[in-house]
Amino acid sequence: MLGYSYMKDNKKIGIILVIIAVAVIGAVVMFSRDGGKTEKWNGVAGTSLDIALAFHGEWIGLKDAEDKVAATSELLARAPLAESLKTTLAENVNAEVDPVACRAFTEVQSRTQIVFERDDAAQYIMQVAKGELTEGYAVIDLVGKEGQWQIENIACAQGDIAPETGEFSYTQAGTLLKQVPAPYDAKLWHLIFQDGEQVGITPLLFTEKSKCIADGKEVACDENYLFETKEVTVYGQMTETGAEVARVEVK
């Protein structure tokens, strides 16, 4: 009973620490973007999704502009973006990998995935696809104040491109967690990990083909193997809704 109680308390502490880490590190990142100074607020009225879609669509539409630099400057001047983000995008207008499309592209086929929406913050995944594949996707973060929204940050991440044989589009070490706060789905396992100053949360999608490895041997992916705060490495394929698990190994 003592061992069980200790394990249970340890799990609770681990979960609390992970949630605190997500909140604290997120606050630090938001604070450090402008060196602790308050930037000019460029928010506009509307829904967070409509504002994100409008900017994403307008930016992508500039790919064939005769004078892309001038057209981009005009868009950035009026767009509801954080000042630091405007600077970053202006500096990368002619980058090989587009800073908003998150890929070098010749075709435009966009799709959107809602990560979460709250009264004061929202996050979306937006992809510019070529057929069924994407080379990357944009994670767009918005901040809301009194009914107005501003796009705070746009980060590019690896997309669900077709991997070469034997390779995975998603490989990440981290900690397992199921008791996740909304808007995450507590019915799914999640992998919590830290990448520099950022804390990431990836929903894990297990299938009949998913394998769990312990001491070099395959075991059942059940409650005896999967438990909260367990440190593992996950290999799989990244999709719009999470990582489809191919293999889980003890970290």
C-alpha positions in Angstrom: 0.0 0.0 0.0 2.9 2.4 0.8 4.4 1.8 -2.6 1.1 2.5 -4.4 0.5 5.6 -2.3 3.9 7.0 -3.2 3.4 6.2 -6.9 0.1 7.9 -6.9 1.4 11.0 -5.1 4.4 11.1 -7.5 2.1 10.9 -10.5 0.0 13.8 -9.1 3.1 15.9 -8.5 4.4 15.2 -12.0 1.1 16.2 -13.6 0.9 19.4 -11.6 4.5 20.3 -12.5 3.8 19.7 -16.2 0.8 21.9 -16.2 2.7 24.6 -14.3 5.5 24.3 -16.7 3.2 24.8 -19.7 1.7 28.0 -18.1 5.0 29.5 -16.8 7.1 28.8 -19.9 4.3 30.1 -22.1 4.2 33.3 -20.1 8.0 33.7 -20.3 7.9 33.3 -24.1 5.2 35.9 -24.4 7.1 38.3 -22.2 10.4 37.8 -23.9 9.2 38.3 -27.4 9.6 42.1 -27.1 12.2 42.1 -24.3 9.5 42.7 -21.6 8.3 45.9 -23.3 4.7 46.5 -24.2 4.2 46.5 -28.0 1.6 48.5 -29.9 -1.7 46.7 -29.9 -2.9 46.0 -33.5 -6.0 44.0 -32.7 -9.2 44.1 -34.8 -12.8 43.1 -34.0 -14.1 39.7 -35.3 -13.6 36.0 -34.5 -10.2 34.6 -34.0 -10.6 32.0 -36.8 -11.9 34.6 -39.4 -8.9 36.9 -38.6 -6.4 34.1 -38.9 -7.9 32.8 -42.1 -8.1 36.2 -43.7 -4.5 37.0 -43.0 -3.3 33.6 -44.1 -5.3 33.7 -47.3 -4.2 37.2 -48.2 -0.5 36.4 -47.6 -0.7 33.2 -49.7 -2.4 35.2 -52.4 0.6 37.5 -52.7 2.8 34.7 -54.0 2.2 35.8 -57.6 2.3 39.5 -57.0 4.3 41.5 -59.6 6.1 43.4 -56.8 5.9 41.0 -53.9 8.0 43.2 -51.5 5.7 46.2 -52.0 2.5 44.2 -51.8 3.7 42.5 -48.6 4.7 45.8 -47.0 1.2 47.1 -47.6 -0.4 44.0 -46.1 1.9 44.1 -43.1 1.2 47.8 -42.5 -2.6 47.1 -41.9 -2.6 43.5 -40.7 -3.6 42.7 -37.1 -0.1 41.4 -36.2 2.2 41.9 -33.2 4.9 44.4 -34.2 7.7 41.9 -33.6 5.9 39.4 -35.9 5.6 42.1 -38.6 9.3 42.6 -38.4 10.1 38.9 -38.7 7.8 38.4 -41.7 9.2 41.5 -43.5 12.7 40.1 -43.1 11.7 36.8 -44.6 9.6 37.8 -47.5 11.9 36.2 -50.0 13.0 33.2 -47.9 13.1 29.9 -49.7 10.6 28.5 -47.2 7.7 30.9 -46.9 7.3 32.1 -43.3 3.5 31.8 -43.4 2.9 29.0 -45.9 5.8 27.2 -44.2 6.9 25.6 -47.5 8.2 26.5 -50.9 5.0 26.2 -52.9 3.6 26.5 -56.4 0.1 25.3 -55.7 -2.4 26.7 -53.2 -4.7 24.2 -51.4 -5.2 25.3 -47.8 -6.7 23.4 -44.9 -7.2 24.4 -41.2 -7.2 22.6 -37.9 -8.5 24.2 -34.7 -6.1 23.4 -31.8 -8.0 25.5 -29.2 -10.2 28.6 -28.8 -10.7 30.7 -25.7 -11.9 34.2 -25.0 -8.3 35.5 -24.7 -6.3 33.1 -26.9 -6.6 30.8 -29.8 -4.3 28.5 -31.9 -4.8 27.0 -35.3 -2.8 24.8 -37.6 -2.9 26.0 -41.2 -1.4 24.0 -44.1 -0.8 24.8 -47.8 -0.9 21.4 -49.4 0.1 19.9 -52.7 -2.2 17.1 -53.4 -2.4 14.8 -50.3 1.0 15.9 -48.9 2.4 18.9 -47.1 5.9 20.0 -46.5 5.1 21.9 -43.4 2.4 23.7 -41.5 2.0 27.0 -39.7 1.0 27.1 -36.0 -0.8 30.5 -35.7 -1.3 32.0 -32.2 -3.7 34.8 -31.5 -4.3 36.9 -28.4 -7.7 38.5 -27.6 -8.6 41.6 -25.7 -12.1 43.0 -25.2 -13.4 41.4 -28.4 -10.4 42.3 -30.6 -7.8 39.8 -31.9 -4.1 40.1 -32.8 -2.0 37.4 -34.4 0.9 37.1 -31.9 3.1 34.5 -33.5 3.4 32.2 -36.6 5.7 29.2 -36.2 6.5 26.6 -38.9 6.6 22.9 -38.0 7.2 19.7 -39.9 4.2 18.5 -41.9 2.8 15.1 -42.7 5.0 14.5 -45.7 5.4 10.9 -46.9 8.4 9.5 -45.0 11.0 7.3 -46.7 10.9 3.6 -45.9 11.9 3.0 -42.3 11.7 6.6 -41.3 9.1 8.6 -39.2 7.8 12.1 -39.7 7.4 12.3 -35.9 10.1 11.3 -33.4 9.9 12.9 -30.0 11.0 12.1 -26.4 8.8 13.3 -23.6 6.4 12.4 -20.8 3.1 10.7 -21.1 0.0 12.4 -19.7 -3.7 11.7 -20.0 -5.2 14.1 -17.4 -4.8 17.1 -19.7 -6.6 20.4 -19.3 -9.1 21.6 -21.9 -9.1 22.0 -24.8 -7.1 18.7 -25.1 -9.0 15.4 -25.1 -8.5 13.5 -21.9 -9.6 10.3 -23.6 -6.3 10.3 -25.5 -2.7 9.9 -24.3 -0.5 13.0 -24.9 3.2 13.5 -25.0 4.5 16.5 -23.1 7.9 17.7 -24.2 10.1 20.8 -24.1 11.9 22.3 -27.1 14.1 25.2 -25.9 11.8 27.6 -24.2 8.7 26.1 -25.8 6.5 23.3 -24.2 4.8 21.1 -26.6 1.8 18.8 -26.3 1.1 16.2 -28.9 -2.0 14.0 -28.9 -1.1 10.3 -29.5 -3.3 8.2 -31.8 -2.8 4.5 -31.1 -3.9 1.9 -33.7 -3.9 -1.9 -33.9 -0.4 -1.6 -35.5 1.1 0.5 -32.7 3.9 -1.3 -30.8 5.1 -0.7 -27.3 8.7 -1.8 -26.4 10.1 -2.7 -23.0 13.6 -4.1 -22.5 13.8 -4.7 -26.3 10.7 -6.8 -26.4 7.2 -6.0 -27.7 4.5 -5.8 -25.0 0.9 -4.8 -24.9 0.1 -1.1 -25.1 -2.2 -1.2 -22.0 -2.3 0.3 -18.5 0.6 -1.9 -17.4 2.8 -0.1 -19.9 1.1 3.3 -20.4 0.9 5.4 -17.3 1.1 9.1 -16.5 4.5 10.7 -16.1 6.3 7.8 -17.8 9.2 9.0 -19.9 9.2 7.6 -23.4 10.2 8.2 -27.0 7.4 8.1 -29.6 7.9 7.2 -33.3 5.1 7.8 -35.7 3.6 9.8 -38.5 2.3 13.4 -37.8 -1.3 14.1 -38.9 -3.5 17.1 -38.5 -5.0 15.7 -35.3 -1.9 14.3 -33.6 0.8 11.7 -34.0 -0.3 8.3 -35.3 1.9 6.0 -33.1 4.1 3.4 -34.8 6.3 2.6 -31.8 6.7 3.7 -28.1 10.0 3.0 -26.3 11.0 3.6 -22.7 13.1 6.8 -22.7 
